[in-house]
């Protein structure tokens, strides 16, 4: 059998370890270290110098201090090809618990891992190890709070930032708007802080507090100084309002989870009392309508941004009959619901959230399949609008019929919620024709 050698990166130094013509180098993705109590990130570079295709099937990682395992092991199944004669890059986030950092400081923690590879039908273990320290920002944080939300950034960022109080007021009002939409108070009502942190494997995390990757804060603050409400900040706030135990009623995949964050963002920016801000249409194009001028910053009012970016995003899906509803991405789901909202207002969605909360609080079991969850959403929204929305769902190739809605409604007490008056009735009540 051909001998394999693995190369493991130890504290930044490549050192030989046993195993073959497949080599592995691993290191932290961040020279600064990992954020204590948050997530770090590491990357592996593999070279398959054999003539046979291989496959990575598993990775196992643990944190070690003084020869003792202090966190993990975390095992993950993989299905990653290792083509012959080529380099393969693979990376993964890794938890860096605060208690581990506290035990190690001011020293480093050793990350020990092992990847399993199948080459020529035989299993091979590829070990790796490297060290990480806790990362720190260059300067202390300064915090500015509103009633419900606030910003905690490196102190110098507030120097000569003339509208910083307006920006805090915007995110404070965004919080209040999301509460109005969902009827939910996250984290026991404590002030929601958006906090700058050293590099993390994301633009931001909807953690507690919300973590803002320092690599992207410069750009966000620059937008804010020009009167633009940073999209990502409000998006992460939307994740915080995902209602914890209630979320699985309406989010059964990751696309819906991302839609929900943006959905709450859109309600917030459209209904906030202070509309002195703009949104940056120039940052977002994709499958929707492009801005008239292609540039990094193209500021427009909130309602225009929502319509230009989200409302029409679903057109490509609708024009592709081979696509099925279970392949819809987050912005396509958003487009579908935004069109219902534009026709019937936001009130049906306020009832939608509160209905799911009532079901959960009553101890009811969620539907078992995505199709049934879809039927329940259609039934609630049809009741809330006073309109049979099954044809709208069908237009988007969703498996919803009136019989489906009646069947699911027989299992859940939807009728206990007062329906929102149909548009015509609201107009009549207001004296319209």
C-alpha positions in Angstrom: 0.0 0.0 0.0 1.3 3.5 -0.8 2.3 5.4 2.2 0.5 8.7 3.0 2.1 11.6 4.7 0.1 14.4 6.4 1.6 17.8 7.1 0.2 19.5 10.2 0.6 23.2 11.0 1.7 23.5 14.6 1.6 27.1 15.9 2.2 28.4 12.4 5.1 26.0 11.6 4.7 23.2 9.2 5.8 19.9 10.8 5.6 16.4 9.3 3.1 14.0 10.8 2.4 10.4 9.7 0.3 9.6 6.7 1.0 10.2 2.9 0.7 11.6 -0.6 -2.3 13.5 0.8 -1.0 16.5 2.7 -2.9 18.9 5.0 -2.0 22.3 6.3 -4.3 24.0 8.9 -4.3 27.4 10.6 -6.5 30.0 12.1 -8.1 32.3 9.6 -7.4 35.3 11.8 -3.9 36.4 12.8 -5.5 38.5 15.6 -6.9 35.3 17.3 -10.4 34.3 18.1 -13.1 36.4 19.9 -13.5 35.1 23.4 -17.0 33.8 24.0 -17.8 33.8 20.3 -16.6 32.0 17.2 -13.3 31.6 15.6 -12.5 30.2 12.2 -9.8 27.9 10.7 -8.9 26.8 7.2 -7.4 23.6 5.9 -5.5 23.2 2.6 -5.3 19.7 1.3 -3.1 18.4 -1.6 -4.0 15.0 -3.1 -0.8 14.0 -4.9 -2.1 10.5 -5.6 -3.6 9.5 -8.9 -6.8 8.5 -7.3 -9.8 10.7 -6.4 -10.5 10.9 -2.7 -13.1 12.2 -0.4 -13.2 13.9 3.0 -15.8 12.2 5.2 -15.4 13.7 8.7 -13.6 16.3 10.8 -13.2 16.2 14.6 -12.0 19.2 16.6 -11.3 19.9 20.2 -9.6 22.6 22.3 -6.8 21.6 24.6 -5.1 23.5 27.4 -2.1 22.0 29.3 -2.7 18.6 27.7 -6.3 18.5 28.9 -9.3 18.8 26.6 -11.3 21.9 27.7 -13.9 22.0 24.9 -15.3 19.6 22.3 -14.9 17.3 20.6 -17.0 18.6 17.8 -17.5 16.0 15.1 -18.9 16.9 11.7 -19.7 14.6 8.8 -18.3 15.8 5.4 -18.7 15.0 1.8 -15.9 16.9 0.2 -14.2 15.7 -3.0 -10.4 15.4 -3.1 -9.6 15.4 -6.8 -6.3 13.8 -7.8 -3.3 16.1 -8.3 -5.1 19.2 -7.1 -5.4 21.4 -4.0 -8.7 21.5 -2.0 -9.5 24.3 0.4 -12.0 23.8 3.3 -12.8 26.0 6.2 -15.1 25.9 9.3 -16.1 28.1 12.2 -15.2 26.9 15.7 -16.6 27.9 19.1 -14.2 29.7 21.5 -15.9 29.5 24.9 -15.3 32.3 27.3 -14.3 30.0 30.2 -11.6 28.4 28.0 -10.2 31.8 27.2 -10.2 32.8 30.9 -8.3 29.7 31.8 -5.7 30.2 29.0 -5.0 34.0 29.2 -2.6 35.4 28.7 -1.5 32.2 26.9 -2.9 30.4 23.9 -5.3 27.5 23.4 -4.3 24.5 21.3 -6.7 23.4 18.6 -6.3 19.7 17.8 -8.2 18.2 14.9 -8.4 15.2 12.7 -9.8 14.8 9.2 -10.8 11.5 7.8 -10.1 10.9 4.1 -11.1 8.0 1.8 -8.4 7.4 -0.9 -8.5 4.4 -3.2 -11.2 2.9 -1.0 -9.1 3.1 2.2 -9.6 5.3 5.2 -6.8 7.6 6.4 -6.6 9.9 9.4 -5.1 13.3 8.8 -4.3 15.1 12.1 -3.7 18.8 12.5 -3.0 21.2 15.3 -2.4 25.0 15.8 -2.6 27.6 18.5 -4.9 30.5 19.0 -5.1 33.4 21.5 -8.0 35.6 22.4 -8.4 38.6 20.1 -8.8 42.2 21.2 -9.8 45.4 19.6 -7.3 48.2 19.3 -9.0 50.5 21.7 -11.8 50.6 24.3 -15.5 50.7 23.4 -17.8 53.6 23.8 -21.5 52.9 24.2 -24.5 55.1 23.3 -27.9 53.8 24.2 -31.5 54.7 23.4 -34.5 53.4 25.3 -34.4 49.9 23.7 -31.2 49.6 21.7 -27.7 51.1 21.4 -24.3 51.0 19.8 -21.0 50.0 21.4 -18.1 50.8 19.1 -14.4 51.7 19.4 -14.4 55.1 21.0 -12.7 57.0 18.2 -15.5 56.1 15.8 -17.7 58.6 17.6 -15.1 61.4 17.0 -16.6 64.0 14.5 -19.6 61.7 14.0 -22.2 64.5 14.0 -25.3 62.4 13.5 -24.4 59.5 15.8 -27.4 60.3 18.1 -29.7 60.2 15.2 -28.4 56.8 14.2 -28.9 55.5 17.7 -32.5 56.9 17.5 -33.0 55.1 14.2 -32.0 51.7 15.6 -34.0 52.4 18.8 -37.1 53.0 16.7 -36.4 49.9 14.6 -36.5 47.9 17.8 -39.8 49.4 18.7 -41.2 48.7 15.2 -40.2 45.1 15.3 -41.9 44.7 18.7 -45.0 46.3 17.2 -45.0 43.8 14.3 -44.3 40.6 16.3 -45.7 41.4 19.7 -42.5 39.9 21.1 -39.9 41.3 23.5 -36.6 39.5 23.1 -34.1 38.8 25.9 -36.4 39.8 28.7 -36.6 43.4 27.6 -33.0 44.4 28.2 -31.4 47.0 26.0 -30.2 45.4 22.7 -26.6 46.4 22.1 -24.8 46.2 18.7 -21.2 45.7 19.7 -18.1 45.9 17.6 -15.8 42.8 18.0 -12.6 41.6 16.4 -12.9 39.5 13.2 -15.5 36.7 13.3 -16.6 34.3 10.5 -19.6 36.5 9.5 -20.5 40.1 8.8 -22.2 40.0 12.1 -23.8 37.6 14.6 -27.3 38.0 16.2 -25.8 37.0 19.5 -26.2 38.7 22.9 -25.0 41.4 22.3 -25.2 41.5 18.6 -21.6 41.2 17.4 -20.4 43.5 14.5 -17.3 42.3 12.7 -14.8 45.1 13.0 -13.7 44.6 9.4 -17.0 45.9 8.2 -17.8 48.6 10.8 -15.8 51.3 9.0 -18.1 51.0 5.9 -21.3 50.9 8.0 -20.3 54.0 10.0 -19.4 55.8 6.8 -22.9 55.0 5.5 -24.5 56.2 8.7 -22.5 59.5 8.6 -24.1 60.1 5.2 -27.6 59.5 6.5 -27.9 55.9 5.5 -29.2 53.3 8.0 -26.9 50.3 7.7 -28.9 47.4 6.4 -26.8 44.8 8.2 -27.4 46.3 11.6 -31.1 46.2 11.3 -31.0 42.8 9.6 -29.3 41.3 12.7 -31.9 43.0 14.9 -34.5 41.2 12.9 -32.9 37.9 13.7 -33.1 38.8 17.4 -36.9 39.1 17.0 -37.2 35.6 15.6 -39.2 34.7 18.7 -37.1 31.8 19.9 -39.4 28.9 20.5 -42.1 30.3 18.2 -39.8 30.6 15.2 -40.0 26.9 14.1 -43.7 27.4 13.4 -42.9 29.6 10.4 -39.2 28.9 9.6 -38.5 25.4 8.5 -35.4 26.1 6.5 -32.5 28.6 6.4 -34.0 30.6 3.5 -37.1 31.4 5.6 -34.9 32.4 8.5 -33.1 35.0 6.4 -36.4 36.2 4.9 -37.7 36.7 8.4 -34.8 39.0 9.4 -35.3 41.1 6.3 -39.1 41.0 6.7 -38.8 42.7 10.1 -36.3 45.1 8.7 -38.7 46.2 6.0 -41.5 46.7 8.4 -39.2 48.8 10.7 -37.8 51.1 8.0 -41.2 51.7 6.5 -43.0 52.5 9.8 -40.4 54.2 11.9 -41.5 57.7 13.0 -38.2 59.3 12.1 -37.9 58.9 8.3 -34.9 61.2 8.0 -32.6 58.3 7.0 -32.2 56.6 3.6 -31.3 53.1 2.5 -28.5 52.2 0.2 -29.9 50.7 -3.0 -26.5 50.8 -4.6 -25.3 48.0 -2.4 -28.0 45.6 -3.5 -28.9 44.6 -7.0 -29.0 40.9 -7.7 -32.2 39.5 -9.2 -34.3 42.7 -8.7 -34.3 46.1 -10.4 -30.9 47.8 -10.6 -30.5 51.4 -9.4 -30.3 54.1 -12.2 -26.6 54.7 -11.4 -24.2 51.9 -10.6 -22.2 53.1 -7.6 -21.4 51.9 -4.1 -23.7 54.4 -2.5 -27.1 55.2 -4.0 -29.4 56.5 -1.2 -33.2 56.2 -1.6 -36.2 56.4 0.8 -37.1 53.3 2.7 -40.3 52.4 0.8 -38.5 52.8 -2.6 -35.7 50.5 -1.4 -38.1 47.8 -0.3 -40.0 47.9 -3.6 -37.0 48.1 -5.9 -35.1 45.3 -4.1 -37.5 42.9 -2.5 -40.9 43.4 -4.1 -39.9 42.3 -7.6 -37.2 39.8 -6.7 -39.6 36.8 -7.4 -40.0 37.6 -11.1 -37.2 35.3 -12.1 -38.7 32.4 -10.1 -42.2 33.0 -11.6 -40.7 33.0 -15.1 -38.9 29.6 -14.5 -41.6 26.9 -14.5 -39.0 24.2 -13.8 -38.4 25.7 -10.4 -40.3 24.3 -7.5 -41.5 26.1 -4.4 -39.0 24.3 -2.1 -36.1 25.8 -4.0 -37.1 29.4 -3.3 -34.4 31.5 -1.7 -34.9 34.0 1.0 -35.5 37.0 -1.3 -38.0 35.0 -3.4 -40.0 34.2 -0.2 -39.8 37.8 0.7 -41.1 38.9 -2.7 -44.0 36.5 -2.4 -45.1 37.8 1.0 -44.3 41.5 0.2 -46.8 41.3 -2.6 -49.5 40.0 -0.2 -48.5 42.8 2.2 -48.7 45.5 -0.5 -52.3 44.3 -1.3 -53.6 43.8 2.3 -51.3 45.8 4.6 -49.1 44.7 7.5 -52.0 43.9 9.9 -52.4 40.3 8.6 -48.8 39.6 9.5 -49.2 41.1 13.0 -52.0 38.6 13.5 -49.9 35.8 11.9 -47.1 36.2 14.5 -49.5 36.4 17.4 -51.4 33.3 16.2 -48.3 31.2 16.2 -47.4 32.5 19.7 -50.8 31.5 20.9 -50.5 28.0 19.5 -47.1 27.5 21.1 -48.2 28.9 24.4 -51.2 26.6 24.4 -48.8 23.6 24.0 -50.0 22.7 20.5 -47.7 20.6 18.3 -46.4 22.1 15.1 -47.3 20.5 11.8 -45.0 17.7 10.9 -44.2 18.6 7.3 -43.1 21.8 5.4 -46.3 21.4 3.3 -48.5 21.4 6.3 -46.7 24.4 7.8 -47.3 26.2 4.4 -51.0 25.3 4.6 -51.2 26.7 8.1 -49.6 30.0 6.9 -52.0 30.2 4.0 -55.0 29.5 6.3 -53.9 32.2 8.8 -53.3 34.8 6.2 -56.5 34.0 4.4 -58.4 34.4 7.6 -56.6 37.6 8.4 -57.2 39.2 5.0 -60.7 37.9 4.5 -59.6 36.5 1.1 -59.0 33.0 -0.2 -55.3 33.3 -0.9 -54.9 29.7 -2.2 -54.8 30.9 -5.9 -52.0 33.3 -4.9 -50.0 30.5 -3.4 -50.7 28.3 -6.4 -49.5 31.1 -8.7 -46.1 30.6 -7.0 -46.3 26.9 -7.6 -47.0 26.2 -3.9 -49.1 23.1 -3.0 -52.0 24.9 -1.4 -55.7 24.4 -2.0 -58.8 25.5 -0.2 -59.3 22.0 1.0 -55.7 22.0 2.4 -56.5 25.2 4.4 -59.7 23.8 5.7 -58.0 20.6 6.8 -55.3 22.4 8.7 -57.7 24.9 10.1 -59.7 22.0 11.6 -56.6 21.1 13.7 -55.7 24.6 14.9 -58.0 27.2 16.5 -57.4 29.9 13.9 -60.9 31.3 14.2 -60.3 32.4 17.8 -58.3 35.3 16.3 -60.3 38.2 15.0 -59.7 38.6 11.3 -58.5 41.8 9.9 -61.2 43.6 8.0 -60.9 43.1 4.2 -59.7 46.1 2.3 -63.1 47.0 0.9 -64.6 46.9 4.4 -61.9 49.2 5.7 -62.5 51.6 2.9 -66.2 51.6 3.5 -65.8 52.2 7.2 -63.6 55.2 6.3 -66.2 56.6 4.0 -64.5 55.4 0.7 -66.4 54.2 -2.3 
